[in-house]
Amino acid sequence: MSSEVRFIDFKADKQPTWCPGCGDFGTMNGMMKALAETGNHPDDTYLVAGIGCSGKIGTYMHSYALHGVHGRALPVGIGAKLANPELEVMVAGGDGDGYSIGAGHFVHAVRRNVDMTYVVMDNRIYGLTKGQASPTSREDFETSTSPDGTNMAPINPLALALAAGATFIAQSFSSDSQRHTQIVKEAIEHDGFGLVNCYSPCVTFNDVDTYDYFRDTIVDLEETDHDPTDFDAATEKIMDSDKEYTGVIYQDPDSVPYEQREGLTENMADIPTGAPDDAMDLVREFY
């Protein structure tokens, strides 16, 4: 892969239609920077997204991409990576897409440990459908469909990943561009499934989990003595509901990707030569 790839090479001509100030802008920019800085190329990158505000990210980034259906982005990304291990596969989703209808796929993607990166734009709300509570919304979060709050504890996606056997768990903040980029880079470079749950504030429908809230409460683990290879220390941080941690929380240095365990090293895609000419011959014969 070329070392001369720039951030702008991953930027498509299509302008995003996200709300001005949406955290997804910063999340996407960090993803593009991380791909470029790890030496990846748009021609060798496959981006998969599901449904939600994050779903159109493949339209805004220049690479091979697929805009899938709700909650099904991970199995598509896994299939692409296993068919062609040479691809850099990145899956993007939201907290609703990934931790609600896609929760079953999430758990099994984690335990399978395919060498790919999953960036979740966690805004703690369903933004595309105008502000309903999501799996990560607070218990007392009031919306048009839950005026008295959800009366349910929010899901802890990091704990779910840890319990499923994750080998890389990280959290970032879309507004902290440099750190977000660095964290996604570490997920890309990890040998196995890399989860990055990114705090990506919704400025239109969520007036609780705002940029100011995260700036005031985030604890960056890079500024502490946290050892991400210490499982018990990682568990303690993940289960601490009083703080919002960013950085690499857990990483298994002995992780072996699924493809390596199965001996999958070559591109299994068989593209017939001369197919366009053969197809045109059939068209001419038909008419």
ZIZI-V994528 format. One record per residue. N is the residue number from 1. PSI is psi in whole degrees, 0 to 359 (999 if undefined). Layout:
# ZIZI-V994528
n	psi
N	PSI
N	PSI
This chain:
# ZIZI-V994528
n	psi
1	146
2	140
3	358
4	8
5	136
6	161
7	318
8	339
9	338
10	4
11	123
12	167
13	336
14	129
15	133
16	147
17	18
18	158
19	142
20	129
21	355
22	140
23	341
24	335
25	310
26	323
27	312
28	317
29	319
30	324
31	316
32	317
33	318
34	318
35	316
36	317
37	342
38	9
39	14
40	163
41	144
42	326
43	342
44	16
45	136
46	119
47	127
48	137
49	160
50	226
51	149
52	185
53	329
54	346
55	331
56	10
57	329
58	337
59	331
60	346
61	144
62	101
63	180
64	139
65	158
66	129
67	102
68	202
69	173
70	120
71	5
72	14
73	320
74	312
75	328
76	315
77	321
78	315
79	319
80	318
81	321
82	328
83	327
84	87
85	347
86	344
87	146
88	110
89	127
90	132
91	135
92	142
93	182
94	175
95	327
96	313
97	316
98	326
99	1
100	267
101	334
102	9
103	322
104	316
105	324
106	310
107	316
108	333
109	320
110	310
111	334
112	326
113	43
114	145
115	88
116	171
117	135
118	112
119	118
120	122
121	94
122	102
123	5
124	36
125	159
126	100
127	321
128	326
129	22
130	36
131	37
132	161
133	143
134	177
135	337
136	6
137	150
138	157
139	328
140	15
141	119
142	129
143	178
144	333
145	354
146	67
147	340
148	16
149	171
150	336
151	28
152	139
153	140
154	148
155	147
156	95
157	331
158	320
159	321
160	317
161	317
162	316
163	332
164	357
165	29
166	145
167	352
168	117
169	124
170	163
171	143
172	176
173	123
174	332
175	340
176	81
177	312
178	314
179	320
180	315
181	315
182	319
183	317
184	323
185	315
186	325
187	319
188	318
189	346
190	140
191	87
192	194
193	118
194	115
195	126
196	106
197	113
198	122
199	115
200	85
201	139
202	114
203	351
204	317
205	351
206	103
207	17
208	305
209	73
210	174
211	316
212	320
213	311
214	320
215	325
216	337
217	343
218	137
219	115
220	117
221	342
222	336
223	10
224	184
225	22
226	134
227	107
228	346
229	355
230	106
231	317
232	319
233	321
234	317
235	318
236	317
237	316
238	325
239	0
240	101
241	358
242	350
243	157
244	105
245	143
246	160
247	183
248	115
249	320
250	137
251	127
252	110
253	346
254	16
255	134
256	116
257	154
258	317
259	321
260	320
261	328
262	357
263	29
264	108
265	343
266	157
267	119
268	358
269	126
270	103
271	112
272	139
273	147
274	9
275	317
276	317
277	317
278	320
279	319
280	325
281	320
282	321
283	316
284	321
285	323
286	319
287	999
